[in-house]
Amino acid sequence: MSKKIVVKIDLHDNKDKQKAMKAVSTLSGIDSISVDMASHKMTVIGMVDPVNVVSKLRKASWAASIDSVGPAKEPEKKEEEKKKDGDDKKDGDDKKDGDAKKDGDEKDGKKAAAPTEQQILAELMNQYRAYYPPMNTHYYVQSMEENPNSCAIC
């Protein structure tokens, strides 16, 4: 689930704004970054840790602090409009067509069930699977011509 992170940051000009956005954009899991120069706030939306965002900004020598963290608003208005359009069509059609559409919606709802905690934990464990490649052994071969001390007369 994506988060909306608002960070208070002290920026003076557009060059600082670009540098701050570039520093934060190196983090993985960011969907969008926006900066409001008037209120000195940076808004970051995505699957990223707020502490990591602030630490990146502080490493880049900006005084930054977390202002607020909350869920990102997802576009639900489009879905509501589609449902309203579908309701208008049902009024003009027979009830049998409307019943068939309802059955299809129920089947789709069962397929889109939320994953259980065990499935989520299993996915997280797979992400952190360690990979240990075999060690390569390097051999140094001395040449008689290169080392003058290797020659001995008995």
C-alpha positions, 0 to 999 in steps of 0.5 A: 500500500503506497504512502503519502509522505510530506517532508518539510525542507529548507530550499532556497531556489530551483537548483536546490529543488532539483538537487533534492528531488534527484537525491530522493529519486534514487530510492526505490519504490517511489511513484511521484515526487512534488515540491511546493516552494512556497510552503517549503514542503516535499510530497513523496508518494510510493512504497518507501520508508519515510525515515529513508527519505529524510535521511537521504535529504539530510545526507545531501545537507538539507534540514529536513523533517517529517511533516505527515505520513498517510495513505495515498488517495487512490482514484476511486471516483472513476470506478463510481462513475462507471457504476453510475453509468452501469446503473443507467443502462440497467434501467433501460434493459431487462432485469435478466441482463442486470442479474447476469451482470451482478453474478459476474461482479460476484465472481470477480470479487472472489478472484480479487480476494486479498492475500493472507498473511502467510502468503505475504510473509512467504513473498517477503522471505523469497525476496531476501533469499541469500545468494552465495556464489562459489569463491574463485581461487587465484593462483600466482605463477612465478616466472624464472625470467621475472624473478632474479632471486629464483636462480641458484647455482649449487 
